[in-house]
Amino acid sequence: MTDASIQALQGLRDLTMLKWYVIPLLALVLYIYATEMKKARESGNWDAVFAGLTLFGMDFINETWNGWVLHLTQRSAFWTTPGDTALRTMVGWNIEIMFMFTIAGIIFYHMLLPDKKARVLGIPNRWFFAILFSAFCVFVEAVLNYAGLLVWEYPWWYRSFAGIWLIFIFGYFEFFAAIIFMLSLKSIKAKIIFISAIYAIAIAGNVIGLGILGFVY
């Protein structure tokens, strides 16, 4: 295994690593969801909450297959986060990243224009903001990689033309595309089924890894 992989495995889900700043971060996330749920109960529109859950679920899937890559290669996942953290939950995931992704979908939802048919620079606004948010996320990730906080091992997942496009599409764009698809569903029931399916895939991947192969990275 690479040095970064070994470091990322150290202290994995070790609760003794917890730091006090996790508590106010948790409170902020809970406040945001409580506020959105209050609005949803009053308006009957749960899309903001569903957007948050959709994006986090998609990231959960990504972190799951990323852990499988480490297990199957015994070298490295596509990305690892070996640096300091209040809690490392998977080799490429930590509590700080998780808190961010729990609200990223809500942020994206509130950036969308009320008229879903409205265009920005000739592009349907939902897809325009999906491209914009994905590009911004890739930029942030590249900065984190340059700083050594987020390690990329493979040449096809790196700061190269081909690598950046892979990160753009499979690292982020699919998250926002999933939200757009969820918003296109006509009923709350259909949206709940879709979101449940996302989490079922992620949970199944981890259950198989832990129950059959004896790992969850």
WOZIJO-V639473 format. One line per field, one symbol per residue. phi: phi as a letter, one per 40 degrees, with the letter a starting at -180 (. if undefined). psi: psi as a letter, one per 40 degrees, with the letter a starting at -180 (. if undefined). burial: b if it has 16 or more other C-alpha atoms within 10 Angstrom, else e. Layout:
phi=???
psi=???
burial=???
This chain:
phi=.cccccccccgcfccccdbcccccccccccccccccccccccbgbccccccccccccccdcdccccccdccccfbaccbbbcccacaccacbbaccccccccbcccdddccccdccccbbfgbddcccccccccccccdccccccccgcbbbccccbacbdccccccdcccadccccccccdccccbcdccccccccdcccccccccccccbcgaac
psi=iiddddddehehfheeeiideddddddddddddddddddddddehedddddddddddddddddddddddddddfciidiigeahiehhdideiiddddddddeddddddeeiidheeiihfehhddddddddddddddddddddddeedhhhdidegagidddddddddedddddddddddddeididddddddddddddddddddddddddefih.
burial=eeebbebbbeebbeeeeeeeeeeeeeeeeeebbeebbeeeeeeeebbbbbbbbbbbbbbbbbbbbbbbbbbeeebbbbbbbbeebbbbbbbbbbbbeebebbbbbbebbeebeeeeeeeeeeeebbbbbbbebbbebbeebbeebeeeebbbbeebbbbeeeebbbbbbebbbbbbbbbbebbeeeebeebbebbeebbebbbebbeebeeeeeebb
